[in-house]
Amino acid sequence: MANFFKDNPDLLFSLNELDLSEAVALREENYRLAEQFDTAPVDYADAQDNYRRVLDVVGEICADNIEPRSRQVDREGPKFENFKVTYHPLTQKNLKDLTDADVMGIMLPHRYGGLNFPVSVYTMMTEMVSRADASLQNLIGLQDIAETICDFGSEEQRQQYLPRFATGEVDGSMDLTEPDYGSDLQSVRLRAWQDEKTGQWYLNGMKRFITNGCAKVHLVLARSEEGTTDGRGLSMFICEAGPKLVVRRIEDKLGIHGVATCELQYNDVPAQLCGKRRFGLIKYVMSLMNGARVAISAQAVGIAEAAYREARKYASERQQFKRSIDQFPAIYDLLSSMKVQLTAARTLLYETTRAVDLRNGYTQLVESGRDTSPEAKAKQKYYNKVAAVLTPMCKALATEMANRVAYDAIQIHGGTGFMRDFNAERFYRDARITNIYEGTTQLQVVAAIGGVIQRDNDVRIKELAALPLPGKLDRLREKVMELYRKQLDAVSFVAEKKDQAYHDLMARSLVEMETMVLVGLLMLRDAAKDEQREPLAERYVLDSIPAFEQRYLRVKSNDMALIDNHRDIIDY
């Protein structure tokens, strides 16, 4: 039997080499939870064994069940009749297979029927499912809804919803976007009003582009404060599907055909306030979006893995001029570039998830009162900052990479890649949404630039730079550190200008330069652990140098006319 976990040496390397010991100890309360729950590990070795066994099962389901069904699901998709969405029978089988494997509540705490796995391990599952069928990941990835209820809902709400998520009884949707506002969430207008006599909340309004909007449980951003027009008037609500929540239509999309993207109408839908009033956008949605960034990054890596493998297989079999096309320099250069980009994105992805796991662990430790020492609070603050800058950097890198790799996979296929008889065109279509939803790449730059300017990655960069590296890797490190010195200079240059327009214009270059430095050091670290990864690290560093220099020169140009030139070009 095939297995998307065992057949992927990069994924195995990520699990084996990613040090989650500190994060897991925090999550399992120093393994005291094993005294209460059979599903809880007794130590880190036991936890690792649990993770490996579950990933093995999911890898087998992905390879043997989900992937073979993916083309038909893409062709036929869900049905919409009489305001009701019905998922494809094969999609329903996929969900049942994963439910039977007990992975629908993989990150939920033991006490609610979950496995309490860290984000890093869940992300590996996400990557494999996305490689098999990116649409299906949009359904299981909405476990983030349950996580948000767990983090911010009342205990009564947790008891009401989380066990049902863990068993697969209910699914969820994240209802944020509205027809006129897109990413401008602070302008959300869907109204939440409260009956003064009963205290019951109701929702009225429209939402659009809602992934799995036909779900049973909805987490909804709504305006609860009359007379407000900004994010401070928004709250988060939980509601369930019913006759007053109408799916008006489903979108006819370029890709991700297996999941329904819905337009919703709320007609006095009964709802529960989740958390505190006014915190809907400024705290709860921001937390939800951080989780979504990681999930979409993993989805992008999974799609790129599938596209790369398809291209490599095709190139090894396609004969032209009496030899397979992977023997031509133009093709093997393209394949090697795809592999390097994919590996780089995966490396940053799991560096990011580790930071997120540590942030979550220390936040829970401090906020639960189990440890309020200055040391614990300092670590909570540090990992909050690191996770906040890494998650948008990771999404920008992974999703842009997935689009390039999927594009190149079609190029390697030639004309056949343009035909629906081959999977390459589906990967291309599915990849395209990843750098749009849950925040476009441009918005990821906005989210990351503050941390880049404040130098939130410096501690980690210096840790990686201090690792012992042999021979060639050490010489490559010097090249990366020269880029780092230029990055510090570029950041100072922009910060000192005190010109917001110039700052905004150069933000993407600064974020991409920061990413090249950090990923370069991560690739060298991994090459020191596995000599087979040395060519990947070398090519990544050498390819990064001219790309970095181009951005550095642009930032240092000090040419304010650039701003007017952009406007002139657009107006031409």
N, C-alpha and C positions, 0 to 999 in steps of 0.2 A: 504493500500500500504506500501511496505517496504521502508526503508530510511536509508542509510549508515551514515547519519549525526545524526539523532535522536536516532538510536539504539546503538550509541557508546558513553557511558558515559565519557570515557577518552577524546574523541574529544570535547565533550560539556564542560568538565572541562577545557580543554586547552583554548577554546575560552572565557569562562567566567572569568578565572583567569589570563589570559595573559594581562598585562597592556600595551596597545598600545596607550594610550592617548597622550603621548608626540610624538610618531612616526606619528600618524594620523594627529595631529595638524600641524606638519611640512609638511606632504604630501599634506594636503589640504590648506596650506598657511594660517593657523589660521582660516580656514573655509571661507575665502574671495572668494574662487572659487565658492561657492554656489550662488554668485551674478551673475555669468556668465553661469553656467551650471546646467541644471535640475538634472543631475545625481550626483552632488556633495552634500554631507551632510552639514547640517547647524551647527551641533555640534557633539560631540563624541557619545552621545546617539543615534543620528540619524545614524551615521556611523555604530555603532554596530548593529543597527536594519537592515541596508542594508546588512551587512556581513552575519547576521543570515539568512535572507530571501534567499540570493543567495546560501549559503551553504545548506539550506533546499532543494532548487530546485535541485541542483547538486546531493545531497544525494539521492533524489528520482529517478533521472535519472540513477544513478549508480546502484541502487538496482533493479529497475523494468525493465530497458532496457539493460544496458551495461553488467552487470554480467550474465544474462541468455544467452547472445549471446557469451560469452567469450570462452566456450569450442569449439564451432564450428569454431570460428575465429582461435583458436589455431590449430585445426586439419587441416584446409584448407588453411589459410593464404592468402597473396597476390599472384597475378599471374604475371609472367614475360614472355612476348612474343614480339618479334621484337623490342627489346631494350626499351620496355615500361612496366612500373609497373602499375598494376590495383589493388587497394585495395579491399578486400573482401566486398561484398555488405553490410554485417552487420557492418563492420568497417565504411563504408560510412554513414550508418544510425546513428551510434554512434556519428560521427562528426557532422552530421546534427542536432541531438538532442541537442548537446552542443552549436552549433552555434545558434540554435533557442532560446536557453536560454540566449543568449547575454553574454557568458563568454569567448569568444575566445580572447578578448583583456582585460582581467580582471585587469592587472596591468598597462596598457597604460594610459597616461594622458587623462583627460576629453576632451581636445581640439582635440584629434585625434580619438575620438569615443570610448575610453576605459572607464573603471569603476574606475581607479586609486586606486585599492585596494592595501593594503600593502602586502609584501612578505609573512607574517605570514598567512594571510587568503588564499592567493593563494596556499600556501603549504598544507593547510587543504583540499582544493579541490583536489590537487595532490594526497594526501594520499587516499582519497575516490575513485578516479578514478583508482588508482593502486590496491586497494583492489578488485575492480570490474574486471579490465583487465589491467594488467601491461603493455601490449603492447600498448594500447591506450594512456597511459600516455606518452610514448615516442613521440607520435604525438602532443598532446596538450602541452607537456612540452617544445617543441621547440618555445614557445612564447618568450623564452629568446633571440631568434634572433631579434625579434622586440624590446625588451628592449635594446639590444646592439645598434641597429640603433638609438633608441631614445636617448641614452646616448652620443653617439660618432659621429653620422652622422650629416650631414648638415640639415638645416631646409628644404631645398628642398627635400632631401632624406626622411626626416620624413613625409612630406606631401605626397610624392609619395608612401610610403610603409605602414605607420602605420595604416591609416584608412582601408586599405585592409586586414591587419592582424586582426583588431578589428572586422570586419564583417565576417571573415572566408573566404574571397575571395581567399586569398593566405595562403599557409603554408610555413614552412621554414626548412632549414637544416644547420648544423654547420659543414663545410667541413675543417677538420683539419688534420686527420691522413693520412699518405701515406704508400704505401706498405712496404718500407724498414725501417721505422723509429718509428712507434708506438707512444710511449709517448715522444720520443725525438723530440719535436716540433721545437726546434731551428735548426734542420737539414732539415726542410722542403725545398723541391726543386721545387715544382710547380712554374713555372715562370710567373711573371706579367711583361709585356712590354708595353710601351706607344708609340703610333704613334706621332712623333714629329710635324707633320703638323696639326693634328686634336686634339691632346691631349687625344684621346681615349685610354683607357687601355684595354688590352687583356690578357687572362689567357691560359696557356698551361701546361699540365702535367696530373698527376694521383692522385686520392684520393681513399682511401680504408676504409672499415668499417664505412661508412657514414650512420648514422641513418636517415631514410626518405630522402635518397639521390635523390629521385624522386620528391622532393619538387619544388614549383614554384619559391621560392626565396632562394638564397644560400648566406651564409656568409662564405667567403673563406680566409684562411691564405695562402699567397703566397709570393715568394721572389721577391721583387721589385727592389732591389739594386744589380746591376751586380758586380760580384767579391766577394760578401760576403758569409760567410759560417755559421754565427751564427744568433741569434735571432734579432740582431740589423738591419739585412737586410730584415726583414719581415714586410709586411703591410697587412691590412685587406681590403677586397673587397666585394662588393655586386654585384651579377649577377642573372639573371633570366634564367629559363629553356628555352631551344631552341634547334634547330637541331645541334648546335656545342657542346652542353653539352650532352655527351652520357652516359647513364647508361649501362655499359658493362655486368653486371650480378648482381644478388642478392645472398646473402650468405645463405647457408643451415645451420641453427643455432640449438644449443641445446635448446634454449628457446626464449621467446619474439617473438613468431612466427607471431603475427599479424601485425608487422611493418617491412617494407623492410629495410635491411641493404645492402648498395649498393657499388659497385666499379664504380668510375666515371672517364671519360676521357674528358679533356678540350682541344678543338681544336680551339684556338684563339677565346675563348668565350668573347664577349664584357662585360666589368665590370666597376663599379664605385669605386673609392677609398673611403673608409669609414674612416673618421678621418684623421690623419696625417700619412705621410710616416714614416716607421721604428718603429711605435708604435704598430704594429699588434700583436706581441707576448707579449712584455713587459708590455703593458697596457690593450689592448682590449681583448685579449684571456684570460688573467688572470682574468679580470672582468667577462667574459663569463663563465669561469670555476668555479668561486666562486658561481655563480647562479646555475650552473649545479650540483655542489656538494650538494646544498640544495635540489634541485629537486630529485636527485637520493636517497638522504637520505629519503625523503618522500615516494618515490616509494618503497624503502625497507621496511619502516614501514607499508605501505599499504599491501604489499605482506605478511609480517609477521602477520598482523592482520587477513588476510584471512586464512592463514595456521593455526594459533592458533584456530580460531573459528571452522574450519573444524575438527581439531583434538579433540577439546572439545566436539563437537556435536557427532562425531563418538564414542568417549569413553563413552559418556552417554547412547548410544544406543546399543553398542556392548556387548552382553551377553556371558560370559565365567564362567563356574563353578557356574551357577545359579545366577549371579549378574553382573551388568554392570562393565566394566573394569575400569571406573573412580573411583571405590571404592578400587582398589588395590593401596597400597602405592607407588609402583614403577611408576604407571601411574599418580596419582595425584601429586606426587613430580615433575615429569617431566612437567606436565601441569602448575604447579605453577611457576616453573623455567622459562618456556616460557613466562608466563604473566609478571613476574618481568622484564625479559630482554626487552620485548616489551615496557613496561611502561617506563623503564629507557631511552631507545632510544628516545621515543616520548618526554620525558621531556627535554632531551638535544636538540632535534630538534627545539622545540619552544622557548627555551632559545636562540638558535642560530638565529632563524628568527627574534626575537625581536632585537637582536644586529644588524643584517643586516638592518632591517627597520630604526633603529636609525642612523646607518652609512649612509644609503642612504639619509635620511632626512637632516642630518647636512651637508653632501657633497653638496646637492642641494642648501641648504640655503646659504652656504659660496660661492660656485662657481657662483651662480646667482647674487651675490652681495647684496642680501637682508639683510644679516647680516655678516659682516666681523670682528666682535668684537673678542678680544682675547678669550672670553668665548666660543663663537661658534666654533672658530678654534680649541680650546682645546678639545671640545667634538667631533668634526669631527676626530681629530687625535686619540682620545681614542677609539671611536667605530670602526675606521678603524683597529686598532690593535686587538681589541677583536674579530671582525668578521673574521679577517684573521686567527686567531688561532682556533676559534670555528668551522668554516665550515669544515676544514679537520678532526678535532676531531669527529665531528658529523657524517660525511660520514663514517669514519672508524668504529665507534661504530654501527651505524644503519645497515650498509650493512653486517658486520660480524654477527650481531645479526640475521638478516633476514635469512642468510644461516643456522645458527644453529636451528632456530625455524622451518624452512621448513624441515630440516633434521629430527628433532624430531617429526614433524607432520607425516611423513611417518612411523617412528618407532612406533608411537602409533597406526597407522592403521595396522601395521604388513604387511603381504603379500599383502593385498588388496591395501595398499598405493603404491605399486610398479606397480599397474595396471592402465591403462589409463582410466578405468571406473570411477576413483575417481580423484578429483581435486588436491589431495595432491602432486602427481607427477609433475603436471604442476607448482605448486607453487615452488617446489624444483628446477625445471629447470629454471624458470623465475628469481628466487632469485640469481642464480649463477653469472649472469653478473653484478650485482649491485656493487660488490666489485672489479670489473675489469674496467668497462668503466667510463669515466670522471675522470680517475686517479685511479690506483690500491690502495689498502690499504697501500702498501709499499710507494707509492708516497704521500699519505695523511700524513703519518708519517714525510716524508721529509718536507712537507708544514707546519706541525704543530710544529715541534721541535724547531724552532727558537723562536716562541712565548712562548713555555714552558720554554726554557732556560732564556728568557728575563723577564719571570714572568708576562706576559700580562693578566693573569687571576686573579692575586692576589687581585685587588680591588674588583672584583665581589665575589671572595671566602670569603673575609672578610665581605662583606655586608651580604652574606647569613649566615655566621657563627654568626653574631650579632643578627639575628632574634630571637624573643622570642619563645621558644619551651617548651611544657609541659612535665613533667615526663619522660617517657621512651624515647621520642624523644630527650630530652636534653642529656640523657645518651648515646644515639646512636651518637649524635653530637660529644661528647667527643672522641668517637672511631674514627670518621672521622677526627677530628682535629689532633689526634695522627698520622694518616696516612699523613696528610698534613705536619706536622713537619718533618716526614721522607722523604716526597717528596722534601721539600726544601733542606734537607741534601743530598739527592741523586743527585739533580740537581747541587748543588755546587760541589759535589765530581767529577762528570763527567766534569763540566766546568773547574775545576782547573787542570785536568790531561793534558790538552793541547794536547791530542792525537786524531787526527781526526778519525782514524780507530775505536778506542774504543768508541768515541762519536757516530759514525754512528751505531755501533753494539748495543749500549744501547738505541738508540733513541726510538724504539718501546716500550720498557719497560717504559721509562719516560713518553711518551705520554699516554699510557694506565693507568699508575698510576695517572697522572693528571686527566684523564677522570673519574676514580673511585672517586676521591676526590670531584670533581665538581658535578658529578651526585648524589653522596651520599647526598650532602647538598641540592641539588634541590629536591630530593625525600623526604627529611625530611621537607623541606619548604611546599611541597604540602600535606604531611600527616598532618601538622598542620592546614591546611585549610579544610581537609576532612578526618575524622577519619577512614573511610573505606580504605584509602590508607596507613594506618599505617603498616599493615602486609607486604605490598609490600616494603615499605621503610626499614623495619627491616630486611627482608630477603636480600634485595640488599646490605645493609651495612655489614651484617654478612657474606654473600658470598664473598664480596669484600676483606675482611681482609686477608684470606689466599692467594688469588690471588695477592693482593698487596704485601704481604710479600715475596712471591716467586720472584717477579720482583725486589723488593728492595734488597734482598740478592744477586741476580745476578748482579745488578748494582754495589753493594758494594764489590763484590768479589775481585776487583783489580787484576784480573787474566788476564794478557795480553795473556796468552797461549790460552785463549778462541778463539782468532782470528785464530791462527794456527790450533786449534782443529777443528774448522768449516771446514777449508780447507782439513784437513786430513780425516774427515768424508766423505766429498763430493768425495774425490779422492779414497776412499777405494774400 
